[in-house]
Amino acid sequence: MRPFGWGVVGCGWVARDHVAPAIRAAGHRLVAACDRDPVAARSLAPDRLATAELRELLDHPDVEAVHVATPNDAHAAVVASVVESGRPVLCEKPLAATLADARRLVEATGGTIAGAAFDQRFHPAHRRVADLVAAGELGTVTAVRIVYGCWLPPRWSPDGRPHDNWRVDPTRAGGGALIDLAPHGVDLVGVLLGEDLVELTVRTQRLVHPYAVDDGALLAGVTEAGVLVQAHVSFNTADPLPRRRLEVVGTRAQLVAVDTLGQTAGGTLTRLDAGTGAAETVPFDVELSPFTAQAHAFAGAVRGADWPWPLSRDLRLYELLHTAAGRN
């Protein structure tokens, strides 16, 4: 594949630390960056177009697709502008801060190549789990268990410097730990099992941090075939504690992934035999970033490969999550 030209809108820490490096690691080009803060845009693309004006990015002839990494409340408007320009668009999860905006976003994409940026779909350990499940190596899958937490105080910063922590702003984020972290697990269940959640209940908490959104949530659900799913997501779990674990339980074996949830490569994957209890390490590519794999996959989709996760499916799961949380 020849080098692919990306534009990035929203130049916060996710774009800086993960999206931009992934574009380059995938062998592509970051040709333009846009942020309302021109300093942030220049830091992402110091030798390329760096602008505070979205139209200027969309007028750049080398931009073949756009990755939207703005705060959640800006997703719908930015995606609509990208689609209007005729560009394919990959938008960070969740789809939007509100369900109404998420619906508008999906409606605006029409026939455009568009995707939600669920990087966990592409983690090599998770791809390995999906392959083993599909091959029947676990027998009948009975349960999926997820723990995905972090420590996110009100003034959290990714690097200790002053930072706009919009993830705890109810207007800009749309919620707290539930909206920020749970969509990964809700999506990942379908990616791993080949079938999505059809029922879901949610319980949230505001227990530790003094902000206006939840800092923890429990989810319980079931897939169409009856696989039970439980997840604990949190902004109130101290980082040194065990806080990122995925288990897929079957009648023949159980897979346990540790430290694979999150933005970075690596972690471990272990197979536990249901007959003997013996533990065996399952190999996977521990160097490949899920963001790099995602950039490569979406560029491939723009050039004709398959993108098997339509936004209509992502919206259906987001609606399920919002309904379970008592939101509309």
N, C-alpha and C positions, 0 to 999 in steps of 0.2 A: 504494500500500500504506500503510495506517495505521501509525503508529509501533508497533514491535514491542518487547515487554518481555523483556529478557535478564537472567539471573543469571549471574555468573561465580564459579567455585570455583577457588581458587588465584590469588593476587594478586602473583605475582612479576613480573619485568621484561617477559616476553612479554605478560602480561595488561595491565600498566601502560602499556607503550610501544606496543603494537600492537592487542590485542584491544579494550580499552575505547575508544581513539580510533576504531577501525574501526566499532564499534557506533554511535557518535554520528555518524560521517561517513556512515554508511548511512541516517541519518535515524531510527534506532531509539533506544530508551531503555535505559540500564543502570539497572535498578531495585534490584538487590541484589548484594552482593559478599561472599564468604566466604573466610576464610583463618584458619589456626590462629594467625597473628599478627594481632591486631586492628588494629594500626597499619597494616599492609599493606592490610587490607580498607578501612579508612577513607580511605587515600590513593587508592584506586581509586574509591570512591563516597562522597565527603565529604558529599554532601547526600542520600544515599539510605541504605537499610538496609546496614549494614556489621557483619558478625558473624563470630564464630569457630565458630558452630554451624550445621552444614549443614541440620539440620532447620528452623531458623528461616528460612533462605533458601527452602527448599522449601515452607514454609507461606505464603510471600508470595503474595498473590492475583494480583499483576501480572506474576509471572515466567512467561513463556510457553515459554521454552526455556533451557537451561543450557549454557554453554561451560565445559568442564572443562580447566583449565590447571595442574593440580597436577603435582608430580614423577611420573614414570612408574609408580612402585610403588603409588601411590594411585589410579590410574585406575579399576581394576576395581571397587573398593568404592564409590567415589563415583558412578560410572556406574550401578551397581546401585541405589543409593539414589535417584538421579534418576529412573530408569525406574520404580521402585516408586511414586514420587509421581505418575506419569502424564505426566511432562514429556518432550518431545523433548530429545535431548542431542547436542552436538557436542564430541567429545573430541580433545584434542591428540594428534598423532603422537609416538612410536609408540603402538600400542594399549596396551601395558603393558610392564613391565620384564622379564617372563618370558613365554614362549609359553603356559604353562599359564594365567596370568592373562589373557592376550589371548583365549584360547578361552573362559574364563569370562565375560569382558566381552561378547563377541559373543553368547554363549548367553543372557545376562541381558537383552539388548535385545529379544529376541523380535520382536514386530510393531511395536515403537515406532519412530518416526522417529529414526534415529540415524546419525551420520556421523563420520568421522575428519577432523580439521582439518589437511588437507594444503593449506596456503594457496597453494603453488606451482601448484596446479591452476588458480588464478584470476588469476595474473599476466597482465595484458593481452598481454604479449609472447608468453607461452606459449599463450594462447588464439589468438593470431594464427598461431603456428606450427601448431597443431592444425588450424585452418581451411585453411591452405595445403596441408598434407599431405592432408587429406580431399578437397580439390579437385583433387588430382593435380598440383599445381604443381611438385613436386619430382621427378616421375617415379616410378620405383621407389626407395623408401627402402631403403638398404643398411646404414646404421649410425647409431647415436646415441652421442655422446661427451659425457661430463659431467665437469667439474672443479668441486668444491664444497668449499672449505676455509675455515679461519679459524685464529686463534691463541687457544688456550684453555689457559692455564697453570693449575696447581692452584688458585690463589687468584684466578682471573679474576672480575672484577666488571663489569657493564654500565656503571657510572658512576663507578668508582674508589672506591666506598664498600664497607665490609664486606658480604659477600654469601655466601649459602649456595650454593656451586657444586656442586649435586647432580649435574650432568651427568657428573662424573668419579667418582661414587660407584657402584661396581659393583652394590650392592644397590638403590639408589633409581633409578638410570638403566637398569640392565640391560646396560650396555656403554659404549663410548666413542664415537669418531667414527663407527664403523660403525652403531651403533644410533640415534644422534642424527641423522646427516645422510643416510645411505644410503637410508632409507625414502622420502625425498623423490624421489630419482632413480628408485627402483624403481617408485614410483607414477606418476611423471611420464611414463615411457616409454609406459605404457598410455594415459595421457591424450592424449599427442601423436600416437600412432600408431593408436589405436583397437584395439590388441591388446597383451596383456600379455607379460611375460617368462614363459617356461616352463622355462628352465634357467638356473642361476646358479652361479658359483664365486666364492670370496672368499679374499683373503689380507690379514691384518691385520699391523700393526706396533706395537711399543711402543719408540719410539726416542728421543724428545726429552723428554717430560714425565715426571716421576717419580710417576705415579699408576698405579693397579692395573688400568686399562682401556686399550684400544688408543687410540693418538693418530693413526692413519692406517689406511686400507684401500683396496685395489683390488678392483674387482668386474668380472667378465666374464660376459656372458650372451647369450641368444638368445631372440627372440620366436617365437611359433607359426609365423609366415611366414618366419622365417629372418633377421630383421634382427639384426645384431650390435650389442651394447651394451657399452660400457666406461665405468667411472666411477672417479674418484679422489676420496675424501673424506678430510678431514684436520682435526685440531685442532692441527697443527704447521706450518701455513703462515702466515708473517707477514702481517698485514693489509695492509701497503703493496704486497705482491706481487700480480700477477694471479692470482686464485683462484676466480673464479666465471664459468664459461663452459659454454655448451651448444651443441653442434653436431648438426644433423640432416642427414645426407648422402644425396642422391638422385642418380639418373642424369641429371636435367635441371638440378638446382640444389642448392646447399647453403645452409642457414640457420645463422647464427652469432649467438647471443645472448650478450652480455657484461653482467655485473653485473645479471642478472635473477633469478638464484637468490639467495634470502635473503628477509628480511622486508619490504623497502622497495619503493616504487614506482620506476619509471624503468629505466635501463639502455639498451642499444642492441640493435637487431636488423638484421642485414645479410643480403641475398641475394647469393650468388655464382653467376653463371651458369656452367653446366657446359660450354657451348659456347665462350664467349669469355673466361671468367674475370672478366668485369666485375662490379664490386660496386655494389649498389644498397641504399640505406637503406630499410627497411620501416617504415612508420609504425605506431604504436600509442599508446594512451593512457598517457603517461608520468607522469600525476598520480595515477591510481587505484591505491590500495594493494591488494595481493592480499587482505589481511585484510578490507578494506571490501567487496570483491566477494564474499568468502566469507560474511560476515555477511548480506549481501543475499540470496545464493543459498540459504542454509540457512533463513532466515526465509521465503523464498518456498516452500521445500519443506514447511515446517510448515503453510503455508496452501494447499497443494495442488499446487505446481509439482513438477517432476521433480528428483530427486536421483539421478544416474546411477551412484553409486559405493556399492553395498551393502557393509556391513561384512564380509559373507562373502567378498567379493572382496579387501578389504583384509587380512583374516586369511590368506587363501591366499598373498598376496604376502609377508606377514610370516613365514609358515611357510617359504616358499622361502628367504628371507634367513637365517633361523635355521638351517635345514638346511645351507645352503651354508657357514655359519660354524662348523658342527660343534656346534650347540647344540640342546637339545630343551626 
